[in-house]
Amino acid sequence: MVIAVEELAREMFVLGDIYAQFNCFGPTVIKSFGNEEQKKNFLPKLAKGQLRICLGITDGHSGIDALALKTTTEENSGDFSIKGQKMFVAGAQVSDYVILMTRTTWNLSKKSNGISIFMVDLKTPGITIKRISKLGIKAIDSCELLFDNVRVPRENLLGQKDYGWYQILEVLNYKRIIIAALCVGCAQAAFEDAVQYAKTRVIFSRPIGQYQAIQDYISDMYVKIESARLMIKKAAWLQMNNQTCFIESNMAKLAASEAAVSATSKGMQIMAGYGFMMEHDMQGYWRDSKLFGFAPVTNEMVCNFLAERLGLPRSY
Ligand SMILES: Cc1cc2nc3c(=O)[nH]c(=O)nc-3n(C[C@H](O)[C@H](O)[C@H](O)COP(=O)(O)OP(=O)(O)OC[C@H]3O[C@@H](n4cnc5c(N)ncnc54)[C@H](O)[C@@H]3O)c2cc1C
């Protein structure tokens, strides 16, 4: 999967992102925690492209502090009723369902208890979808979703009620690895364009690729991309073999998103004025790469997680 996603992103970043959004994240949640009926009902249609699902985890006001969410679900004559707001949901306006994280029980000893995951049909009355305009990744919209007493049948509960956070956590490692592969695809595209440009752009009667400053940029891009790629492969190997990969998936996401931001910035520096123009792809790589420093998890939080695992006190 990481090889496929990297290659798609290298050719057309947004295609890799769309593929990851619709084919990797949602289906993995259903595959991991859905019951047999849900798997039978949803997975073949998802695989055939007949159904699309997006992920609604982030609440507007709580951001990266996902457990402070205020989107709530109450049981109502055997079914559920959802109230709240989700922010930045990718592809919601073209999706059939949203996999929604909500709080089902308050007043438990731990914030991580009392969370549940639902498959919500986006055509259900009470849902409003608003598109939000953004800097990059323009072929897939981000949306605000509002839920006003939205009725969800009991059979659309995914996994165990009140244990949704622990379920989602397992899928988040996988998601971080895939996002890292997207970033490396983007960085690789910037690298290839920059090398090509450095070979052909002649200034002071020589190709700019002969100048040491440009060669340093190119070498630095390559080292960061290759380091991130190796981290991704290690994390993916662990995940594939059902081994713990929390540290490795977070490291891969951090290294790959930083490699992408760095490579696209250096790529633009190499192409200078032309890289800034809309007729060249470099400006698009640069805009797209910015997102993954803070989505799906911010790099500051990734550092918090890593530092905690390295023996320092929890900082959040
Ligand atoms: C284009 C786009 C697409 C997205 N798609 C989806 C999607 O499909 N589904 C979904 O559920 N979400 C989605 N998101 C949401 C994304 O996951 C969030 O943007 C992200 O979790 C951060 O939340 P926030 O933007 O509200 O930042 P905030 O939580 O407000 O953070 C602001 C800043 O404070 C820092 N910060 C906060 N707390 C700490 C701390 N304890 N220590 C150090 N630093 C801290 C953060 O790292 C960050 O730098 C998307 C976002 C974008 C921009």
The ligand as an SDF file (V2000), in Angstrom:
LIG
                    3D

 53 58  0  0  0  0  0  0  0  0999 V2000
   -7.0600   20.1010    4.7060 C   0  0  0  0  0  0  0  0  0  0  0  0
   -7.4030   19.3530    5.9650 C   0  0  0  0  0  0  0  0  0  0  0  0
   -8.0090   18.1230    5.8690 C   0  0  0  0  0  0  0  0  0  0  0  0
   -8.3840   17.4490    7.0380 C   0  0  0  0  0  0  0  0  0  0  0  0
   -9.0890   16.2800    6.9400 N   0  0  0  0  0  0  0  0  0  0  0  0
   -9.6420   15.7480    8.0490 C   0  0  0  0  0  0  0  0  0  0  0  0
  -10.5470   14.6500    7.9540 C   0  0  0  0  0  0  0  0  0  0  0  0
  -10.8290   14.1410    6.8670 O   0  0  0  0  0  0  0  0  0  0  0  0
  -11.1130   14.1890    9.1000 N   0  0  0  0  0  0  0  0  0  0  0  0
  -10.8310   14.7290   10.3150 C   0  0  0  0  0  0  0  0  0  0  0  0
  -11.3930   14.2590   11.2960 O   0  0  0  0  0  0  0  0  0  0  0  0
   -9.9740   15.7670   10.4500 N   0  0  0  0  0  0  0  0  0  0  0  0
   -9.3870   16.3000    9.3440 C   0  0  0  0  0  0  0  0  0  0  0  0
   -8.5270   17.3690    9.4570 N   0  0  0  0  0  0  0  0  0  0  0  0
   -8.2540   17.9270   10.7650 C   0  0  0  0  0  0  0  0  0  0  0  0
   -6.8150   17.7730   11.2170 C   0  0  0  0  0  0  0  0  0  0  0  0
   -6.5940   16.4670   11.6440 O   0  0  0  0  0  0  0  0  0  0  0  0
   -6.6030   18.8470   12.2860 C   0  0  0  0  0  0  0  0  0  0  0  0
   -6.3770   20.0640   11.5830 O   0  0  0  0  0  0  0  0  0  0  0  0
   -5.5110   18.5390   13.2270 C   0  0  0  0  0  0  0  0  0  0  0  0
   -5.8910   17.4680   14.0340 O   0  0  0  0  0  0  0  0  0  0  0  0
   -5.1510   19.7430   14.1160 C   0  0  0  0  0  0  0  0  0  0  0  0
   -6.2830   20.3680   14.6680 O   0  0  0  0  0  0  0  0  0  0  0  0
   -6.3940   21.9660   14.5600 P   0  0  0  0  0  0  0  0  0  0  0  0
   -6.1320   22.3250   13.1450 O   0  0  0  0  0  0  0  0  0  0  0  0
   -7.6840   22.3570   15.1530 O   0  0  0  0  0  0  0  0  0  0  0  0
   -5.1730   22.5250   15.4300 O   0  0  0  0  0  0  0  0  0  0  0  0
   -5.1610   22.8240   17.0110 P   0  0  0  0  0  0  0  0  0  0  0  0
   -5.5310   21.6070   17.7780 O   0  0  0  0  0  0  0  0  0  0  0  0
   -5.9330   24.0700   17.2690 O   0  0  0  0  0  0  0  0  0  0  0  0
   -3.6090   23.1330   17.2630 O   0  0  0  0  0  0  0  0  0  0  0  0
   -3.0380   24.4400   17.0230 C   0  0  0  0  0  0  0  0  0  0  0  0
   -1.5450   24.3880   17.3300 C   0  0  0  0  0  0  0  0  0  0  0  0
   -1.3360   24.1530   18.7300 O   0  0  0  0  0  0  0  0  0  0  0  0
   -0.4450   23.0720   18.8960 C   0  0  0  0  0  0  0  0  0  0  0  0
   -0.7400   22.3380   20.1300 N   0  0  0  0  0  0  0  0  0  0  0  0
   -1.9530   22.0720   20.6650 C   0  0  0  0  0  0  0  0  0  0  0  0
   -1.8160   21.3580   21.7840 N   0  0  0  0  0  0  0  0  0  0  0  0
   -0.4820   21.1600   21.9690 C   0  0  0  0  0  0  0  0  0  0  0  0
    0.3050   20.5070   22.9540 C   0  0  0  0  0  0  0  0  0  0  0  0
   -0.2280   19.8710   23.9950 N   0  0  0  0  0  0  0  0  0  0  0  0
    1.6510   20.5010   22.7950 N   0  0  0  0  0  0  0  0  0  0  0  0
    2.2230   21.1300   21.7410 C   0  0  0  0  0  0  0  0  0  0  0  0
    1.5430   21.7890   20.8090 N   0  0  0  0  0  0  0  0  0  0  0  0
    0.2080   21.8080   20.9070 C   0  0  0  0  0  0  0  0  0  0  0  0
   -0.7020   22.1840   17.6750 C   0  0  0  0  0  0  0  0  0  0  0  0
    0.3630   21.2670   17.4690 O   0  0  0  0  0  0  0  0  0  0  0  0
   -0.8070   23.2560   16.6050 C   0  0  0  0  0  0  0  0  0  0  0  0
    0.4680   23.7000   16.2080 O   0  0  0  0  0  0  0  0  0  0  0  0
   -8.0930   18.0180    8.2960 C   0  0  0  0  0  0  0  0  0  0  0  0
   -7.4310   19.2420    8.3810 C   0  0  0  0  0  0  0  0  0  0  0  0
   -7.0950   19.9260    7.2360 C   0  0  0  0  0  0  0  0  0  0  0  0
   -6.4280   21.2790    7.3630 C   0  0  0  0  0  0  0  0  0  0  0  0
  1  2  1  0
  2  3  1  0
  2 52  2  0
  3  4  2  0
  4  5  1  0
  4 50  1  0
  5  6  2  0
  6  7  1  0
  6 13  1  0
  7  8  2  0
  7  9  1  0
  9 10  1  0
 10 11  2  0
 10 12  1  0
 12 13  2  0
 13 14  1  0
 14 15  1  0
 14 50  1  0
 15 16  1  0
 16 17  1  0
 16 18  1  0
 18 19  1  0
 18 20  1  0
 20 21  1  0
 20 22  1  0
 22 23  1  0
 23 24  1  0
 24 25  2  0
 24 26  1  0
 24 27  1  0
 27 28  1  0
 28 29  2  0
 28 30  1  0
 28 31  1  0
 31 32  1  0
 32 33  1  0
 33 34  1  0
 33 48  1  0
 34 35  1  0
 35 36  1  0
 35 46  1  0
 36 37  1  0
 36 45  1  0
 37 38  2  0
 38 39  1  0
 39 40  1  0
 39 45  2  0
 40 41  1  0
 40 42  2  0
 42 43  1  0
 43 44  2  0
 44 45  1  0
 46 47  1  0
 46 48  1  0
 48 49  1  0
 50 51  2  0
 51 52  1  0
 52 53  1  0
M  END
$$$$
